[in-house]
Amino acid sequence: MKANLKTHEHIGLFLMFAGATWFGFGIYGTLLAANRLLLSEVPLISGKELLIFPIFYGLGALMLAFGQIELKEALPGKGRKK
């Protein structure tokens, strides 16, 4: 079976999936850090651990944006030659 998606559309879909996954990891890490407040004698995150949030949220947002750029050609009526 042959798909009618072009290579850049596959790349766009993969970037959207990877970006949403990285964004989900960021949300998960945020919730774990917030739950540290509820536990006794567990130190809060500080220092280099705080770099986790911009890495996950930043890379997730970039991948989502790049995926949307790649998929603009996949919209009906845009860039299709008949």
C-alpha positions as CSV (number, residue, x, y, z in Angstrom):
1,M,0.0,0.0,0.0
2,K,1.4,3.4,-1.0
3,A,0.7,6.5,1.0
4,N,0.2,9.8,-0.8
5,L,2.2,11.8,1.8
6,K,5.5,13.4,0.7
7,T,8.7,13.0,2.7
8,H,8.5,16.4,4.3
9,E,5.0,15.6,5.5
10,H,6.2,12.5,7.2
11,I,9.0,14.6,8.8
12,G,6.4,17.2,9.9
13,L,4.2,14.5,11.5
14,F,7.2,13.0,13.3
15,L,8.2,16.5,14.6
16,M,4.7,17.1,15.8
17,F,4.7,13.8,17.7
18,A,8.2,14.3,19.1
19,G,7.4,17.9,20.2
20,A,4.2,16.9,21.9
21,T,6.1,14.1,23.7
22,W,8.8,16.5,24.9
23,F,6.2,18.9,26.0
24,G,4.5,16.1,27.9
25,F,7.8,15.2,29.6
26,G,8.0,18.8,30.7
27,I,4.6,18.7,32.2
28,Y,5.4,15.5,34.0
29,G,8.6,16.9,35.4
30,T,6.7,20.0,36.6
31,L,4.2,17.9,38.4
32,L,6.9,15.8,40.0
33,A,8.6,19.0,41.2
34,A,5.4,20.4,42.6
35,N,4.7,17.2,44.5
36,R,8.0,17.5,46.3
37,L,6.3,20.2,48.4
38,L,4.0,17.6,49.8
39,L,6.6,15.2,50.9
40,S,8.5,15.7,54.1
41,E,12.3,16.0,54.2
42,V,12.6,16.0,50.4
43,P,14.7,19.0,49.0
44,L,13.2,21.2,46.4
45,I,14.8,21.4,43.0
46,S,17.5,24.0,42.5
47,G,20.6,24.7,40.5
48,K,21.2,22.6,37.5
49,E,18.0,20.7,38.0
50,L,16.0,23.8,37.0
51,L,17.5,23.5,33.5
52,I,15.1,20.6,32.9
53,F,12.1,22.9,32.4
54,P,13.4,25.1,29.6
55,I,15.0,22.1,27.9
56,F,11.7,20.1,27.8
57,Y,9.4,23.0,27.2
58,G,11.7,24.8,24.8
59,L,12.5,21.8,22.6
60,G,8.9,20.7,22.6
61,A,7.7,24.1,21.5
62,L,10.4,24.3,18.8
63,M,9.6,20.8,17.4
64,L,5.9,21.6,17.4
65,A,6.6,24.8,15.5
66,F,8.9,23.1,13.0
67,G,6.3,20.3,12.5
68,Q,3.6,22.9,11.7
69,I,5.9,24.6,9.2
70,E,6.5,21.2,7.5
71,L,2.8,20.4,7.4
72,K,1.7,23.6,5.9
73,E,2.1,22.0,2.5
74,A,-0.2,19.1,3.6
75,L,-3.2,21.4,3.9
76,P,-5.9,20.8,1.2
77,G,-5.5,23.1,-1.7
78,K,-2.0,24.3,-0.8
79,G,0.9,23.3,-3.0
80,R,-0.8,20.3,-4.7
81,K,-0.4,20.1,-8.4
82,K,-2.9,18.0,-10.3
